[in-house]
Amino acid sequence: MTVFASKTARLWAAMLIFVPAVIGSHKAYAQKQVPLSRQAMQMSFAPLVKRIAPSVVNVYAGRMNRQRRSPFAGDPFFERFFGGDRRRQRRQSNSLGSGVIIGADGLVITNHHVIKNADQIKVAMNDGREYEAEIVLVDKQSDLAVLRFNPQEDLKVVPLGDSEDLEVGDLVLAIGNPFGVGQTVTSGIVSALARSQRGIKDFGFFIQTDAAINPGNSGGALVSMDGELIGINTAIFSRSGGSNGIGFAVPSNMVRVVLQSVRKGSDSLLRPWVGATFQKVTPEIAESLGMNRPRGALVSRVEPGGPADQAGLRAGDVILQLDGKRVPHVNGLGYRLATAGIGRTVQISVRSRNRRKKLDLALAEPPENPPRDMRDLRGRAPFSGARVVNLSPRVAQELSLRGSPTGVMVLDVDPGSAAARFGLRPRDIIVEVNGRPVDTTRRLDRIVRRGSDFWDYIVQRGDRRFRRRVR
């Protein structure tokens, strides 16, 4: 018997002790086992890595950055000695990340921040072959993006697992290209589930793992012992920039929803609209509601006639479960709704006035009412030079706005314009002008064109409002 054969025999014998399986899946067993012998401790992840590694790719994103024009441009003396090119110079910058092949037709899932503002994207296989790729879909909120390239050979695709099956303590592998050193595999466990880590990403339902994740791992695979993709490595919590054993991955069920949108021909991901605003259940709120601990999502406002109103939700209710799945916090509700999908009716478990009840909630497509009606404002007004748009549930979702804001939002401000001089910024919401509420761009445009010797207006910026008076 060769050395390879004896090693394989020992490995299979150990697997019978460590993870009993019939035809290779531990899901057929009610309980998972820990290694109980030296033989089990000497198991290798190599067979699993060989299956998954060809499906994990490197992603190179190139960006052309415009450099500032030299202050000496146009000066004959300096141009004579230092060159006469008056045009703004452009230089190439690159970012490096990872991706996972999720479609035999060349679909790759990665992170949005890896390919953000990219002019050119390349996908490199683990054997060195490179392909030009294009962006198919971007979802900024979950920090996911889908790329497509044209393969010249059959591709190995990682099967998508069900991230709901994960438990804290499960073994996982992280595969990616940290620091550009080449494809690297690290192992660890699932440290926590349903993590809401503010300040890392605008996504509140991470898988936390202690498998080493470093810069360049973004977009790489988090793999279960079944050889299934159960997460996309996205972020780390670190003060040094390197791995401290606290990494975060977007669950595979979110990846599945994104992939379904691509298959339907969409270039963006629409989330269900329920016509309600939710907030965090704090310890103080939980105590006031008679709850033994903070959990769930508190309904703070219900829009008349919306799906939540029709289902019977009221302000002050707390959503605890959706289709029998726990809602640990308000960000968890957003994840549950997104992965449930538009067009379904789900059952929610609600705590309402000290009693539990179940309601049927229809998940609708966000309406575009009022119509978006984008306009460039011109005239003698502090808003001149601003591009504005009507806010609707659909526009608010596209801009990743929290809650259900209404009014007119600033999309862009021309440099040097009146709007720029008076401090207007993109994402500001113009609420009121000269005592009149501003609900549409048409009304604001008419006010601006009419002109005034005195301007008194209210702007909402994030969670605060401020008033300005201009003569």
PyMOL commands that set and color helices and strands:
alter all, ss='L'
color gray80, all
select helices_A, chain A and resi 3-18+26-28+38-41+46-55+76-82+112-115+163-165+178-180+252-263+283-288+307-311+330-340+393-398+418-421+441-450
alter helices_A, ss='H'
color red, helices_A
select strands_A, chain A and resi 56-66+90-103+107-111+120-124+130-139+144-149+171-176+184-195+206-209+221-224+229-236+247-251+276-280+297-302+318-322+325-326+345-352+355-362+375-376+386-390+408-413+429-433+436-437+455-461+464-470
alter strands_A, ss='S'
color yellow, strands_A
deselect
rebuild
show_as cartoon
